[in-house]
Amino acid sequence: MKTQTKFIYKILFSSTLPFLFYSATVHAGAEDICEPDFYLNGDSYNKCSNLPVLVPSNDNQTNMLLLLSDLGLANIKPRQPDTELWTSAYGQTPFEGVPSAENRVANQRIKFANDQQGYDERCNTLANGKTSFITQVQNNKNISASEKQALIAERNKISECTNKIPLIPINAQWSPTTRQYASYLNATIAFYNANFSTATKIYSVLSTVDDAWLKETSQYMLIRSSLNSAYATGTNQYGDVDLDKINKTLLKQFLDNITAYLKAYPNGQYAASARGFMRRGFWLTGRQDLLVNEIVWQINNPKSKYYNLDVNEFPAEIDRRIFGSQYFNVKNLNDPFLLATYDLMQMRDSSAEGYKPITWTQLNAQKEIFKNQPELFKHLQAVHLFYVQKKPQEASKYLSDANDLNQYIQLSQAFLKGQILEKTNPTQAEQYWSQLLNKSKNTYQRGLFETALSNHLNTKQDVSAFIGKKPLIGQINLQKRFILYKANNKSLQNIIQNNVATTDQKQAAIYTLLHKSLNLQNYALFNQYYSQLPKDAVQYKDYESSDKYKEKPPFADFVWNGTTITQQLKCSNLPTLTSQLEKSPKDPLLNVCMGEYVRTGHHGFPYQMNGENTSNQEDKGEFARGDVYKSIIKSSTKGELHAYALYRAIMCYSPSGMNDCNDKEVPKTVRKQWYDQIKQDYPNTTWAKSLKYYW
């Protein structure tokens, strides 16, 4: 430690770093709506579908947590899956974002109650600083009772760092110790007011007093005050930092203060925290080599009094300050932890401009760095062969024959074996996933293997695997996926009629079957199961429902009382209409009425938009009201229905010019012909009069 701090500045300010091109795939993609990838593709970055295995698609921070767990430093907490079947999106695996974790080895740094880990960190100690100050005042024998009361009252006034707080007047009648503590309060006020120059001056004086707590704490606060002072010189009005603009003199003062504290208090109460600020200093000065070295030291020395990693925040720090830094240089990565994270990132399938994945030669050149972790290196080689080179058979040669699941590296290898089988022997893959599911030891493992196995069970239409209170596939989002998107008509009927199925599973199946049959014009099936609707179906209004029904299928979609277009064009309620359509599926007016139902927005479930849906021979294809209107327009029969069809066909493109009627788009020239025709043939209708455009 002494040797390192002694030469910090000579190293910092006497050399420059080479800058290498860095891929923009640290984080790729910025979609607002997340959904899991149930096929577990691990090649492209997907923040919405992280896996508990070391794959390129994971967020860097997820991969880092997995590695930290295997190093004995982190316990990754189980995810909280969605609990309502109808609205569920996520189970245990895949999961959105980065999982939370806790230290397996205690962090020696004092943990602030309000620790926000922001880059303007001055507000972190508001609560803890108050508690510590009051405790010291109460226990100090050199401060009278009345003076203690005055000091504590003043400290209690410092509750926010967003408002400018006035300095407190120093009473000349107070004892010397009380005046020093009052001065410390003024330094604290200046610090939270972001007046770092004043705070630094006061802390500097107090670092020389006799009071042990004031002396050490002021020396420590000099570190924080000088850090914030330096940091402010490189930030703009939005809080963004430009490392090149940070005042180097102030940075040197910051690092000097770290050295001074650690020299004076090598076993001090803030020693681990002070050591942690060194990483901040190396980042701000652009010294990636020293930053990497300090990170590696921390990882390798968890029993040290200077160990200060918070594993829940550590990956984000590395992502920003190493991989996201303008000074990033891969040559500085000389440790398996950082290099493995980088390698996985560089094996992604990406279309980013200038991006090139790491080559096989580049990867193998790292072998010496991984000499103490050969299993991890072989896994990286297998990942490269599978995801980058597309050579699954060769990839399998680098994986262990054992199927132990005690560490994430072992789980990663087991998963990759399964993915290789999916490419080379899908039948064997199903058996393999089933065996691993039986061996799973925690929710992450079970979720992973359930998801992989479910794809095969979906194909087989294995209803029994998804229904019941404790089915083989326990994640309700996978049950939902099967029922809504994978189950064919026979399977849906099986679920509805099965006594083992839960109420939620049955209701999802009823809604899906009704919606699907209606959308695909299978009116006989719709009519057969319409009676399965809940008696209070009108109360099931999705997000407009009462709390009791809010996360249930919106059965109110199927409660429609019909409509009157004109005195001659009348539509019956939905069950009557579908009964009529079952008997007369080609009837023009009945199909226009079905279009009216669709137009009311009752089609709440986007069945026709989901690419995972199965098809059935008895289905007649998707209902498209645009095709209904076109068919009527082409007929020679003139009258109200013909006029209304012209009107509705034109309105399919209102107001955006985009087709809203689910049929093949027609050019503007055709829409103009319809427009001219309704104006010419039916000029007195309200429809013709209301049309101003043909979009």
Secondary structure, DSSP 8 states (H G I E B T S, - for coil): -HHHHHTHHHHHTS---------S-SS----SS----TT---SS--TTSB-SS--TTS-HHHHHHHHHHHTTSEEE--------TTT----SSSBSS---EEESS---S---TT----SS-GGGGHHHHHHHHHHHHHH-TTS-HHHHHHHHHHHHT---SSS--------TTS-HHHHHHHHHHHHHHHHHTT-HHHHHHHHHHHTTSS-HHHHHHHHHHHHHHHHHHHHHTTB-TTS-B-GGGS-HHHHHHHHHHHHHHHHH-TT-TTHHHHHHHHHHHHHHTT-HHHHHHHHHHHHH-TTSTT----TTTHHHHHIIIIIT-TT--GGG--SHHHHHHHHHHTTS----TT-----HHHHHTTGGGGTT-HHHHHHHHHHIIIIIS--HHHHHTTS-S----SSHHHHHHHHHHHHHHHHH-HHHHHHHHHHHHHH--SHHHHHHHHHHHHHHHHHHT-GGGT-SSS-SS--HHHHHHIIIII--HHHHHHHHH-SSS-HHHHHHHHHHHHHHHHHTT-HHHHHHHGGGS-TTGGG--GGGS-TTTTTS--GGGG----EESSSS-EE--HHHHHHHHHH-TT-HHHHHHHHHHIIIII--S-GGG-TT----TT------HHHHHHHHHHSS--SHHHHHHHHHHHHTTTTTSS--SSS----HHHHHHHHHHHHHH-TTSHHHHH-----
